[in-house]
Amino acid sequence: MLVDSHCHLNFEQLSSELDAVVARAGEAGVGHMLTIGTKLREFDGVRAIAERYSNIHCSVGVHPHEAEAEAEDVTTAKLIELTKHPKVVAIGETGLDYFYEHAPRDLQKKSLRLHIEAARETGLPLIIHTRNADADTVNILHEEYRKGPFTGVIHCFSSGWEVAEKSMEIGFYISISGIVTFKAAGDLRNHVARIPVERLLVETDAPYLAPVPMRGRSNEPAYVAHTAAKVAEIKDLEPEELAAITTDNFFKLFNKIERVL
């Protein structure tokens, strides 16, 4: 069984044909999916999808792009309250994105720290987005970790090696998306070769970043099989071995989910 550890099933490209998307995932061997919260104002829709399917859970959080738009709404207390639902198994995605600068950096940092506090208090894993913000991401994670432990994952990892290394030092997992299949992603493939298999997850980030050979299409959870196959090749494993390892890793990290497969 494979797990898509990060997808956005509430986005229109997927929600418009959700039953078919979920069915195709099953046909591809994807037994579980985690659909991700990016805006509190849209969280009810994210949670409703998780409630609808037994093999889908969700997270609650505010994407760094939304840090300014939702600055007045996001609090640690509100995040914690929303995690009480049995289908909510993680905090995020949160983090820092200095590539697009859709929100001021100070507000992104403030939001990230609020999410970390919620993760620390609930014991739920934190889902981190980081782009062009390696140093600040690592510094904040380590600074906050010294205040009290928390766990999590660097999702859609495509950063420098230091982000992987420093995140794993505090127990984080590293999730690999379809980027690893791209022709120009040689550095990422080199990093994946160095990451211990017991710290790896796979994801789609659907509907974005469709892997080779599905480039040009809207990404969906079924396509995580292509990403997993490339990671297995890099790690010199059979695809079935890589699937078993990353699935075990997923359920270790997101341990609020009762594993039935």
Buried (B, 14 or more C-beta within 10 A) or exposed (E): BBBBBBBBBBBEBBBEEBEEBBEBBBEBBBBBBBBBBBBBEEBEBBBEBBBEBEBBBBBBBBBBBBBBBBBEEBEBEBBBEBBEBEBBBBBBBBBBBBEEEBBEBEBBBBBBBBBBBBBBBBEBBBBBBBBEBBEBBBEBBEEBBEEEEBBBBBBBBBBEEEBBBBBBEBBBBBBBBBBBBBEEBEEBBEBBEEBEBEBBBBBBBBBBBBBBEBEEEBBBBBBBBBBBBBBBBBBEBEBEEBBBBBBBBBBEBBBBBEEEE
